[in-house]
């Protein structure tokens, strides 16, 4: 759901709630509920040693083959709120989701990567009026800005859902009617303090001085409404059971503990309609009210599975890929995805998503970010100044998914230069230069032959397996570290073997030097494939310099990361830098970036300033 700017940047949603409320004092309540229906929850059963490993439907073991599985891998970002253009928190979530999607495609999975925009609610109408446009025009403009940024960041999504799409409204109304028929919706009055920015009622005990919202620091307004409520309390025991039997459902473990605390403290029914909001989907059979933005937008994950049906229905759409394999969200909207959403799905008789993963927040220079502080990160500027690969690499390598992470421009430049320009780019460039000078840019032997008896081959294979395990566990930073170790190993091998000396000597020494170049270029080929979820643009440049085509690169699979892909006689392209070093002034001084960095130093893990999980 919505991307919002608070004290931190995150992929936050239409509203942020710091208690399990909204607490509602309803004057009427449904006292009887239909018998609970048993809903099958697809479990995740990772090995004890891994925290985030994915499994196939039905609780099978992790997919280890590169053949296409019949069940699609469906993953989602939040549907970002269009009250303002995208910020770095939104971009971070989407970059991470894109890396996961690209990795799953390499495994041969049919992937459905869903992102989109949440476009209803009072705040949208207010933002539109402030800009002098209609809500519809405002949504068109902001939604397009998300699509433009995703293109600039090389986000390869499969579905972009907008909650103003007509087919989405059809699905929401059918879902609402199904929950109503289950006996889980009732009508009641509520009078309380309402935060327009959060678009929800607040309990007085959570407000600060002068009845101000603790998130937006603005006074809440008194409202009395006749609303429809969802019987969340009915699913107290069921959610407790799910969290007890399926501890991997909510990840990482710190998020699970939060959710268990909320549920164990007691669930309260919440309002799912608004009488004072016109910009929204009308409640079926009551056009005087609109459906609450969260009850509307969460259904975008389902309606996005519509495959162009002129008259989509819930069962057909669900059959196209539900349940989702992964909801990747910011931790600030965990409550809605880990408590409200599962209960809603149980009520409608639908399967629960396999995993809800709540990542951390971003800070800048060790400080919380906010527009009032003037220290926000503008993703458009980052991409324009440094390129999409640099942005993707930094936030995926330097921020462990699940933890909070910090951005500083100096650290950004140092990290990117050390990893992409020096360790990887320079290795490829000097190897191809030696090959051109001494071998006419042509490989003398197969890479499998060149590595016979060479322990480096086994080292690389072990690191590839390590990277794969980390990808599967959503440990994207650790995957980057493992792949950087491969590049470091290649640099050490180049320095130890000194092939330029062998070429000068000639004879058998020259033949051995030619084999050494093949070994290093095979390492680069493997890196091009395994690093592609993180830096797709850079990986394509590497792959094409090795004599392959763009089409061949688009068809690569993880299985092709096995040693032995380069063949004798293959002609390499002319050496050109695949990643230019960044030289940029920081606060009036040139960034202190070493022109050369030792492979051992490059292998050191990052020291994140804000690493604590919330």
N, C-alpha and C positions, 0 to 999 in steps of 0.2 A: 504494500500500500504506500502511503505517501512518503516522499522524501521531504524532510523538514529540517530547518535549522534551529537548534536550541543551543544549549551550552556545548554540546558535542555535535559533530556531524554524524549522521547515521542514515540508514534507509528507513526512516520512520514513516509513520502512516498517518491516516486521516486524523487520528487522535492518539494521545498518549495518556495512559492511566497508571497512576502509581499505587492504586489499591485495586482489589479485585472488583470493586464497584465499577460502574455506577451503582450506588446504593439506592434502592427505590422503596418508598413507603407507599405501596399500592393500597387503594381503598377497596379494591376487590381482587380476588385471587382465585385461580382455578384450583379447587381442592382435590380433584381427582385427576389422575393421569392414566393414560392407556398403559397396558402392560408393556414392560420394556422388551424390545425386540433384540435378540442377540445378533450383533454385527461382527462379521469376521474382520479382524484386524490383521493385515499382512505384517508379520513381524520381521525384525532385523535381528539376526543371531550371529554377531561377529565373534571371532575367536577372542578369548579373554585378553590376549596381548594387544589387540587393536581397539581403538576407540570409535572410529567413524567408518568402518568398512561397510560397503554396500552389499546387499544380497539380492538375489533374484526373487521374484514373486513366489509366495508360498514358503518363504523361509529357507530356501536352498542356499548352498554355499556360494561364496563370491564367484562371479563369472571370471574364469581365467583363460577362456579361449577368445580368439579374435573373430569368431563367426557371429552372425547376427542372431540375437535372441528374439523369440517371438513377442515378448513383452517389451514395449518401448520404455526407455529411460526418460521419464518426464521430470523436468526440474523447473523451478520458478524463482524469479526474483519477486520482491514485493511489487504491487501495482502502485506506481509512484503518484503521489498527490500533486495535482497540477495548479496549486495555488501560486507556485513560483517555478522558475526554470530549474533544471537539475543542478545539484551540487556534488561535491566530491564524495559525500557519503553514498549517494545514489550510484555514482559511477563505480565506487569500490565494490559494492554488492554485485553489480552487474558484471564487472571484470572477473570477479571470482567465479560467478555462475558460468560465465562463458568458458573459463578455463576447465571447469568440471565437464561442461558439455563437449568441448573439443576432445578431452581425454576419453570420454565415453564413446565418442564417434570413432576414435582410433582403435578402441576395443572391438569395433564392429557392431555396436549397439545402434538400434534405431532410436535416435534422440529427438525429443520434442522439448525444446527450450522456450519457455514462456516468459515474456516480460510485458510491460504495458503501463497504462495510466489509469488512475482512479479519479473520476471526473465529476462526481456529484457532491452535493452538500452545501450548506449555508456559506461556508468560507469561500467556496469557489465563486458563488454568486457575488459575494462581497468583493473579492479580488477583481472580478470582471468589471463591476461597477466602478471601482477605483481607477481602473485603466480606461474607462469610457467605452467598453465593448460589451457585447452580450456574453452570457455564460458559454454559449456554443462557440462563438468566435474565440473567446479566451482559451477554451479547452483545445481547440484546433491548433492554436499558436503554440501553447506550451507542450502539447503532445508531440508536435512536430520537432520541437527543440530537443526532446528526448531521443527521437529517432535520429536526428542529425548527430547528436553526441555519440550515440551507440555506433553509428557508421564511422565516425572519426576514431573511435576506440577499437575498431575491428571486432565488434560484438556480432557474432553470427547466430542471432536468435531465429527461431522457427515460427513463432507466433507473437504478434504484438496485439494485445487485447485492450480495447478502450471500453470503459464501462458505459459510455454513451452509445455503443454499437447496438443496433436494434436486436440482434440475435442474443446479446447478453441480457437485455431486458426480459426477453421471453424465458430464458433459463432461470433468472432470478424469481420471476413471478411463479413459475412452476414449482421451484424449490420452496418458496414461501407457502404455496398452497399445500404442498406435501407435508410440511412441518405443521401447518394449521390442522390438516386432517388427522395428524398423529395426536392432536390434543395438546401440543406444546406451545401454542400461542393464545394469549388471552388479553383482554382489554382492561385497562385500569387508569386511574388518574394519578398524576404525579405533580407535586409542587416542590420546587427546589431551586438551587443556584446553578446556573448553566454557563459553561465556558464556551464562547462562540468559537475560539480558535481550536480548542480540543473537540468541539462539537459533541459535548457530552455533559451530563449533570455531574456535579461534584458533591461529595460528602463534606459538610462544613468542617469536620475535624482535619481534613487534608489541606484546607486552604490556609493561606498566610494572612498577614495583616490586611485589614479592609476587604476581606473576602476575595483576595486576589488568588488567581490560579498560580500554583508554585512553578509551573512550567513556563507560562507566558507572562507572568507578573502583571496581569491585567485583571480588573475587578470582574467577577462573575455577575450575571444579571439574574434577577428573580424571574422565574417562569412557572406557569402552571399549565400543564398539558394533559390531554386525554390521549394516551399512547397505547400501542400494542406491545406486549412483553413476551420474551422468550423464556420458557421455564428451564433455565440453566440449572437450577437447584435439583431438578429431577435426575440429572446425570452425575451427581456427586459420587456415588458409589462406583458407577461405571468408569469414570475417569480415574478414580483412585486405583481401581483394578488394572486399568490399562497401564498406568505409570508404574505399578508394582511389577507386573508381568513383562513389561516391555521397556526396560530402562534405557534402551538405545533409541527409543522413539524421539526423545528430546535430547539434543546434543548442543554443545559439549556438556559434561557432567555438571558444571556449575549452573547451567541453564535448567537442567532437570531438577536440581535442588530448589531453584526459585519456583518452578511450576508446582512441585510437590507442596511447597509451603503455601502457595495461593490456594490450591485445591483443599488441602487439609484444614485451612482456616475457615472453610465453609463457603460454598458457592451461592450467589444470590442472583435472582432473575434480573434481566436487563432489558431496557426498552429497545425495540427494533423498528420504531417508526418516529417520525417527527411531524407535528401538526403545523409548525411555523416555518417549515422549509419547503419551498416550491421546487427548487432545482434538484430533482431526484426522481426515482422511479415510483410511480403511484402504488400505494398498497392495493392489492387486488380487492375489488368490491368496496373500496373506500378511497375515492379520489381526493378526499380532503387531507390525506396524509401521504407522506412519502417514506420509503423504506430507509432506515438508518444506514448511513454510509458504509459501516463495516459489514452489516448483513448483506449489503449490495456487493461491495467490492471483493470480498473473499470468494464470491461465486465466480469471479473472473478467471480463477485458476481452472474452473470446470468449463465455463463457456468458451474459453480459448481453444478447447479441443474440438469445437465445431469445425467441420471440414467443408464449409461452404453450403451446408444444407439450407434450402430456402425457408424451411419451417423446422428449425431444430427442436428436438425435445430432449428432456433430461436424460432419459435412458440411452438414447442414441449417442449423445455427446459423451456420456460416461464410458460407453463401450469403445470410444476412440482412444483411450489411454489412461483413464483414471483407475487407480489412485496415483497421485504424484509420487515419484521416488524421493524427491527432495524439495522442501521449501527452504530456500536460503534467505534469511531475513536479518535485520538489525535487532539487537537484543531489546530495544525499546518497544518493539511491537510483538514481543514474545507472547504476552498474555492473550492477545487476540488469536494468535495462530495455534497456541498450545492448550488453550482452555475453551474459548468461545467456539472456535472453528471445529474442533473435534466433536463437541456436543451438538453443534448444528448438523454435522454430517451423520452422527448417530441417529438423530431425530429423523432425518430424511432417508435413512436406510442405505447410506453410501459408505464405502470403505474409507478408512482414514489414510492420510499420506504415510509413507514409510518412515520418513525422517523430517523433523523440523530442526534446522540448525540456526542458532542465533549467534551471529558474529558480534564483535566488539565495536567500539567507537574509534574515530580518528581524532587526534589532537595535532596542533601545529606548534613546533618549537617547544614542546613540552607543556603547552597551555591549551586550555579549552578554547574552542572556536566559537565565534559568533559575529554576526554582522556589526553589532554595536561595538565590538572590540577591534573591528577592521582587520582581522587576521584570518579570514576565510580562504579556502583553497578553491580557485575557479578551475574546474576540469578543462574547459575550453582553452584557457591560457596555457595550462600544462601541456596539452596535446600540441598546441600550436608551437610552443617553445622547444619541446623536447621530443615530440613524436609519440605515437601510441605505444610502441614496443617499450620505450623507456618508462612510460607511466605504468603500464601493465606490470612490467618486471619489478619496479620498485615496490608497489603496493602488495604484490603477491609474494615477493621474497622477504621484504623487511617487516611485514605485518603477518604474524601467525594467525590464521583464520580462527576466530573464537576469542582471541585476545584483543585488547585495545592496542592501537598502534599510533606512532607519531610520525609526522612529516616535517622535515626541514629541508630547505633548498640545498644547503651545503651537503647534507647527508645524501640527498637524492642524487646529486651530481657525482659524488664520490662512489656511491654504490653502483650506479649505472655505468660509469666509466670503467670501474674495476672489473665488473662482471661481463658486460656486453662488448665494450670497446677493447679493453686490454686482454682479458683472459680468453674470450671467445673470438672476437673479430680479428685481433692481431695474430692469433695462432693460425687461423685460416689464411689470412693474407700472406704471411711469410712462407707458409707451406706451399701455397699455389705459386708464389714467386720463385721458390727454389725449383718446383716442378717445371715451370715454364723455362727457366734458365738452363736446366740440366737434362730435362726429359721431354722437351717440346710439348709440355702440358698433357702428356699422355701417360697413363698408368702402365707400369711394366709387368705387373702380375696381379692376380686376383687378391683381394684383401684377405681371403681365408688362407691363401698360401703365404702371404707376407707375414701373417701372425703365427705361423706354425712354431710351437715351442716358446712363444712369447707370453710371459705372465701378464702383460698389460691387457691382453684380450680377456682373461678371466676377471681382472679387476674391473674393466668396463662393464662386462656382463653382470657382475654383482651389483654395481652401482645402478644399472638400468633397472634391475629387479627392485632395488631399494626405492628408486624414484617411483616405480609403478605402485608399490605398496603405499607410499606416501600420497600419491594422487588418489588412490582408492579410499584412503582414510581421511581425505579432505585436508591433509597436512601439506598444503601447497607450498608454504615456505620451505619445509623440509625437502620437498621434491626439487625445488630450485637448488637447494644446497647440494643434493646428491648429483644433480646434473652439472653443477659448477665444479664438483670434484672430478668429474670426467674430463672437463676441459683443463683443469689444473694438472691432471695426470698426463694429458697430451702435451702440455707445455713442459713439464718435467722431463718427459721422454725426449722431446725435441732438444732440450738443453743437454741432456745426458748423452744422447747419441750423436749430436752435432753433425748432421748429414752433410752440411756444407764442406766439412773437412774430408769426408769420404769421397765426395765428388772431385775434390782437388787431387786426392791420391790416385783415383782412377782404379780400373780393374775390378777385383772382387769387392773392394771397399766402396766403389761407386754403385755396384749392384746392390749392396747392403743398404746404402743410403737411399736408393730408389725405393726399396722395400719399406724403409722407415717412413718415407713420405706417404706411401699407400696406407700404412697403419694409421698415421695421423689423420689422413683424409677420411678413412673409414670412421674414425672417432667423430669427425665433424658431420658425417652423414647421419650417424646415430643420434647425435645431438640435435640435428635439424628436425628429426622426427619427434624425439622425446621432449624437446623444449617447445614444440609448436603450440601446445595449449597455453603457454605463458606468453610467448612472443611470436605470433604467427607470421608477422611481416618479416622479421629477421630470419626465421626458419626458412621461409620461401627463398630469400636471397641466398642463404647458404646452400640450399638444395640445388638451385639453378646454377650456382657457380661450380658445383660438382658434376655438371654435365647433364642434369636431368631437366625435364620441362615442368612448367607450372601445372599442367594437367597431371603429370605423374605425381607431383607433390600432393595434389588434391585427393589422390586415391591411396595415399600411404596409410598403412595400419600399424598398430603397435608391434605386430609380429615382424615387420620389416626392420625393427630396431635390433634384430639378431645380427650378430657379426657375420659378414660375408657378402654384403650387398654390392660392393664395388668390384668391377671385373677388369681383367687385363685388356688394354687397348682403349679403354674409355677415355675420352678427351675432356679435360676440364676447361671451364671458361677462363677468360683472362682475369687475373687477380685484380679486384677492385674492393676497397674497404666496404664491408657490409654494415658497419655501424661506426659513425663518426664520433670521435670524442666530443664531449660537451665542454666548452670553455666559456664560462659565464661569470660576470662580476657579481659578487654578493656584498651588499652594503658598501659599495665603493671599492672593494678589493677583489682581485682575481681569486677565484676559488682555488684553494690549495689541493689540487688533484695531482698525485704523482704520475709522471709520464710512464713509469714502469712500476709494476707491483709484483712482488714475488708470488709465485703460485701458492706457497704455504700461507701467506698473509691473506690472499684472496679466498682461501678456504675457511677462514675464521667465521663463525656464525655471527649474525648481526646482533647488535646490542640495542634492542628496542627501548625507547625511553618510557613508554607507557604500556607495560606488558600485563598488567593485572586484569584479570577477568572481573566483570561486575557480577 
